[in-house]
Amino acid sequence: RPVIMATSASSRNSDSDEIDSPSNAFEQSTLAFKTQKNPNIKDVWKRPSKKECLPIEDGDLICFEIPYARIFSPENENQNNAKKYVIYDVSVIYMRSNTEQDTIPTTIERRYTHFLILYEALRKDFPQLMQNVTFPKKVIMGNFSEELIGERSIAFETFLDYIVSRPDLRDSNHFLDFLQTEELNKACQLLDERRNEQAVPLLENCFRVLNKVYLDKSKCVLLVLCRLVAACTTSPLPHPFAEQWAELALRRFEHVCDTELLVLYIPLLQTCVHLFWQRGRDNKLLEERLNDMSRKGIKTKGVPTLTQTIHALEPRSETT
């Protein structure tokens, strides 16, 4: 992991970022898109009971739960050579030691193939850590039986819980890809098409997932947070939650000492200066911070935009 200040879970508890708390994370945000129903998806399995989370640092709890599994059946399955498949709703649940429950468990949708790719990649790179890990085998018949889907769901929960309990596995690029790549690629494609309103909910979800698993100011969390700020501010009219995400990003960067990530700080400040001006807010403190950095010999003018800087650090499909 990059060298970053305040990396422990306990440091997060003392952080002033109220948005980080599962009980206070924009409950009415655009994540409501998750409630939309797809007529081609049919619920086939529901977890019989809530599972208990595993204790991590300082008594905090984290776990992965699959509350539902569903079958997706394409409308023209025979004509388009498309096949039906099972979608597993994977909820990431994080609770601080002094809270009773995570009121906003964050969910991502994954297929059997996603789990298999993760398992095989980890087994290749971490053979000793993975030698006793069992994984559900492919079957030729009965893929869509409720019994098999239930067994796989429980096995996938155990698999993910094991990964997050082992720092080497948790911090691997393979696990990060599993957690974010599907949604992040879709969001970047939408940004490339200038459909920011549709990209923002996906980026919000990415941030919440990573922020629960990586309980510090890690590179992946800060990068997706900056992507979110950029997505909220590059439209003619800023997103309704642009200021909240921008303020959170500014607070996060106050304690970052990773030189690779600090290249984001000046573009972030400039983005926030313009956003505050658009909103009619006082941006003098931010301008003074930029001027102070300029007096110290740091280049603050003619630098790449926030989106361009993000793309340079982690190229994806979004327009630079």
Legacy VTK file of the C-alpha trace (Angstrom):
# vtk DataFile Version 3.0
C-alpha trace
ASCII
DATASET POLYDATA
POINTS 320 float
0.000 0.000 0.000
1.286 3.555 -0.621
2.797 5.378 2.342
-0.089 7.445 3.658
-0.620 9.056 6.996
-3.368 7.873 9.332
-3.854 4.462 7.769
-5.326 2.520 10.655
-8.982 1.829 11.261
-8.800 3.705 14.532
-7.665 6.849 12.740
-10.802 6.677 10.675
-12.913 6.745 13.817
-11.406 10.066 14.788
-11.772 11.497 11.290
-14.242 14.321 10.867
-15.621 12.853 7.640
-19.169 12.231 8.744
-19.995 10.982 5.287
-17.872 7.923 6.033
-20.305 6.702 8.656
-22.658 4.031 7.312
-25.511 5.733 9.172
-24.942 9.101 7.498
-23.977 8.552 3.889
-26.409 10.493 1.668
-29.337 8.176 2.265
-31.444 9.994 -0.322
-28.700 10.186 -2.940
-28.908 9.085 -6.517
-28.160 5.529 -5.431
-31.920 5.097 -5.586
-31.293 3.774 -9.083
-30.621 0.390 -7.437
-34.319 0.059 -6.648
-35.321 -0.066 -10.301
-36.644 -3.445 -11.390
-35.536 -5.257 -14.526
-38.345 -7.418 -15.920
-35.777 -9.946 -17.176
-34.498 -10.648 -13.655
-36.243 -13.106 -11.353
-35.421 -13.598 -7.675
-34.627 -17.256 -7.001
-32.839 -17.336 -3.645
-32.950 -15.316 -0.459
-30.611 -15.714 2.486
-32.600 -17.317 5.330
-31.052 -15.116 8.055
-28.580 -12.298 8.625
-24.978 -13.375 9.077
-22.611 -12.265 11.791
-19.737 -10.027 10.797
-16.100 -10.755 11.552
-14.238 -8.531 14.026
-11.369 -6.548 12.573
-9.216 -3.826 14.139
-10.398 -2.145 17.346
-13.543 -4.213 17.533
-14.948 -2.971 14.227
-16.840 -5.487 12.115
-16.832 -6.211 8.404
-18.385 -8.939 6.329
-19.731 -9.812 2.919
-23.293 -11.017 2.659
-25.279 -12.243 -0.314
-28.888 -11.541 0.667
-30.312 -12.338 -2.767
-29.435 -14.226 -5.927
-31.371 -13.790 -9.134
-31.561 -15.233 -12.621
-31.191 -12.926 -15.585
-32.899 -14.210 -18.732
-32.278 -12.277 -21.979
-35.433 -11.454 -23.944
-34.086 -12.951 -27.172
-32.004 -15.746 -25.699
-32.263 -17.983 -28.763
-31.847 -15.272 -31.402
-28.820 -13.480 -29.912
-27.055 -16.598 -28.647
-27.243 -15.025 -25.184
-27.566 -17.270 -22.174
-29.240 -16.730 -18.868
-27.058 -16.456 -15.789
-27.210 -15.924 -12.034
-26.589 -12.508 -10.472
-25.387 -12.485 -6.880
-26.101 -9.341 -4.862
-22.966 -8.919 -2.732
-23.451 -6.560 0.208
-20.437 -5.075 1.965
-21.317 -4.499 5.611
-19.105 -2.428 7.902
-19.934 -1.545 11.483
-17.949 0.421 13.976
-17.679 -1.128 17.385
-20.099 1.379 18.916
-22.887 0.935 16.346
-25.551 -1.749 16.212
-25.853 -2.142 12.456
-24.806 -0.810 9.098
-27.891 1.075 7.959
-26.578 1.400 4.423
-24.973 -1.894 3.364
-23.437 -1.254 -0.050
-24.185 -3.761 -2.780
-22.461 -4.824 -5.980
-23.706 -7.380 -8.498
-21.407 -10.216 -9.509
-21.633 -13.437 -11.496
-19.989 -16.818 -10.907
-17.336 -15.899 -13.466
-16.243 -12.859 -11.443
-15.675 -15.006 -8.368
-13.847 -17.648 -10.395
-11.469 -15.119 -11.985
-10.677 -13.724 -8.532
-10.112 -17.175 -7.052
-7.791 -18.324 -9.834
-5.775 -15.090 -9.789
-5.262 -15.232 -6.016
-4.399 -18.915 -6.111
-1.716 -18.174 -8.703
-0.144 -15.219 -6.863
-0.680 -16.391 -3.267
-0.557 -20.211 -3.366
0.215 -20.643 0.335
-2.587 -18.388 1.521
-5.018 -20.050 -0.872
-4.023 -23.709 -0.436
-6.876 -24.508 1.960
-9.511 -22.358 0.261
-12.294 -24.311 -1.413
-14.281 -22.930 -4.313
-17.601 -24.090 -5.845
-16.994 -26.112 -8.967
-18.761 -25.595 -12.259
-21.639 -27.936 -12.960
-23.127 -28.997 -16.264
-26.690 -29.557 -15.056
-28.762 -27.772 -12.437
-26.993 -24.406 -12.569
-30.206 -22.580 -11.726
-31.542 -24.727 -8.921
-32.298 -22.867 -5.720
-30.243 -25.356 -3.715
-27.089 -24.928 -5.793
-27.405 -21.133 -5.881
-27.834 -21.085 -2.101
-24.756 -23.264 -1.577
-22.691 -21.079 -3.872
-23.876 -17.899 -2.172
-22.732 -19.110 1.237
-19.419 -20.322 -0.229
-18.828 -16.939 -1.902
-19.509 -15.139 1.394
-16.938 -17.314 3.167
-14.439 -16.765 0.357
-14.738 -12.956 0.488
-14.625 -12.873 4.280
-11.399 -14.857 4.168
-9.857 -12.445 1.668
-10.645 -9.379 3.733
-9.157 -11.053 6.815
-5.774 -11.516 5.071
-3.991 -8.199 4.324
-2.003 -9.596 1.388
-5.149 -10.832 -0.317
-7.236 -7.807 0.614
-4.643 -5.363 -0.724
-4.069 -7.235 -3.961
-4.997 -5.693 -7.298
-7.088 -8.784 -8.007
-9.440 -8.092 -5.112
-9.597 -4.387 -5.952
-10.542 -5.274 -9.519
-13.285 -7.558 -8.236
-14.710 -4.787 -6.057
-14.676 -1.903 -8.504
-13.844 -2.696 -12.119
-17.358 -3.498 -13.371
-18.930 -0.311 -12.024
-15.902 1.890 -12.621
-15.623 0.929 -16.284
-19.318 1.599 -16.811
-19.036 4.960 -15.053
-16.014 5.996 -17.122
-17.807 5.034 -20.321
-20.790 7.164 -19.277
-18.465 10.074 -18.500
-16.917 9.665 -21.935
-20.424 9.984 -23.367
-21.082 13.069 -21.196
-23.780 11.251 -19.232
-22.501 12.387 -15.868
-25.834 12.059 -14.083
-25.812 8.328 -14.742
-22.131 7.936 -13.887
-22.361 9.605 -10.477
-24.440 6.847 -8.773
-21.980 4.201 -9.953
-19.026 6.183 -8.638
-20.828 6.805 -5.355
-21.310 3.076 -4.977
-17.656 2.408 -5.843
-16.548 4.866 -3.199
-18.769 3.370 -0.516
-17.578 -0.165 -1.249
-13.879 0.721 -1.206
-14.293 3.018 1.779
-15.647 0.128 3.821
-13.017 -2.401 2.799
-10.000 -0.098 2.821
-10.461 1.788 6.059
-7.904 4.494 5.391
-6.866 7.168 2.944
-5.631 4.619 0.451
-4.883 5.312 -3.171
-7.899 3.461 -4.553
-10.326 5.276 -2.251
-8.911 8.722 -2.992
-8.804 8.079 -6.718
-12.451 7.078 -6.928
-13.377 10.001 -4.662
-11.612 12.395 -7.033
-13.336 10.744 -9.999
-16.611 11.368 -8.212
-15.779 15.044 -7.617
-14.792 15.430 -11.267
-18.003 13.752 -12.451
-20.080 16.023 -10.221
-18.417 19.210 -11.452
-17.731 18.792 -15.174
-21.344 19.291 -16.258
-22.614 22.837 -16.964
-24.613 22.591 -13.741
-22.895 20.876 -10.783
-24.476 17.755 -9.332
-26.650 18.369 -6.225
-24.104 16.556 -4.041
-21.019 18.088 -5.649
-20.190 20.240 -2.631
-20.462 17.381 -0.126
-18.128 15.154 -2.113
-15.721 18.038 -2.778
-15.561 18.958 0.913
-14.889 15.341 1.834
-12.075 15.117 -0.713
-10.480 18.303 0.646
-10.566 16.911 4.187
-9.088 13.600 3.079
-6.152 15.237 1.324
-5.176 17.264 4.381
-3.381 14.223 5.790
-1.990 12.624 2.644
1.776 12.448 2.215
1.955 10.047 -0.730
3.734 12.077 -3.430
1.952 10.172 -6.192
-1.437 11.195 -4.836
-0.463 14.763 -4.021
-0.428 15.569 -7.745
-4.232 15.439 -7.459
-4.332 18.101 -4.770
-3.816 21.251 -6.886
-6.366 20.208 -9.563
-8.759 19.319 -6.734
-8.289 22.743 -5.138
-8.891 24.454 -8.461
-12.001 22.382 -9.060
-13.331 23.323 -5.631
-12.531 27.022 -6.137
-14.647 27.037 -9.291
-17.403 24.947 -7.700
-17.664 27.248 -4.686
-17.810 30.249 -7.037
-20.649 28.590 -8.957
-22.519 27.989 -5.715
-21.960 31.530 -4.467
-19.770 30.365 -1.592
-16.675 32.011 -0.197
-13.640 30.412 -1.830
-10.979 32.778 -0.490
-9.413 30.172 1.809
-8.926 27.821 -1.108
-7.474 30.571 -3.270
-5.125 31.559 -0.461
-3.982 27.956 -0.185
-3.175 27.910 -3.899
-1.361 31.249 -3.673
0.665 30.022 -0.710
1.708 26.927 -2.653
2.656 29.143 -5.616
4.857 31.319 -3.395
6.664 28.142 -2.317
7.563 27.427 -5.917
4.836 24.869 -6.602
3.266 25.206 -10.024
-0.423 26.007 -9.641
-1.287 27.490 -13.054
-1.407 25.734 -16.372
-1.610 22.325 -14.691
-3.794 19.474 -15.985
-7.424 19.309 -14.935
-8.594 16.934 -12.232
-9.903 14.482 -14.823
-6.648 14.614 -16.797
-4.588 14.017 -13.665
-6.726 11.053 -12.650
-6.394 9.598 -16.134
-2.617 9.942 -15.973
-2.547 8.008 -12.695
-5.047 5.342 -13.712
-6.022 5.422 -17.387
-9.544 4.330 -18.186
-12.044 5.208 -20.884
-13.198 8.597 -19.657
-12.375 11.645 -21.763
-9.219 13.401 -20.648
LINES 1 321
320 0 1 2 3 4 5 6 7 8 9 10 11 12 13 14 15 16 17 18 19 20 21 22 23 24 25 26 27 28 29 30 31 32 33 34 35 36 37 38 39 40 41 42 43 44 45 46 47 48 49 50 51 52 53 54 55 56 57 58 59 60 61 62 63 64 65 66 67 68 69 70 71 72 73 74 75 76 77 78 79 80 81 82 83 84 85 86 87 88 89 90 91 92 93 94 95 96 97 98 99 100 101 102 103 104 105 106 107 108 109 110 111 112 113 114 115 116 117 118 119 120 121 122 123 124 125 126 127 128 129 130 131 132 133 134 135 136 137 138 139 140 141 142 143 144 145 146 147 148 149 150 151 152 153 154 155 156 157 158 159 160 161 162 163 164 165 166 167 168 169 170 171 172 173 174 175 176 177 178 179 180 181 182 183 184 185 186 187 188 189 190 191 192 193 194 195 196 197 198 199 200 201 202 203 204 205 206 207 208 209 210 211 212 213 214 215 216 217 218 219 220 221 222 223 224 225 226 227 228 229 230 231 232 233 234 235 236 237 238 239 240 241 242 243 244 245 246 247 248 249 250 251 252 253 254 255 256 257 258 259 260 261 262 263 264 265 266 267 268 269 270 271 272 273 274 275 276 277 278 279 280 281 282 283 284 285 286 287 288 289 290 291 292 293 294 295 296 297 298 299 300 301 302 303 304 305 306 307 308 309 310 311 312 313 314 315 316 317 318 319
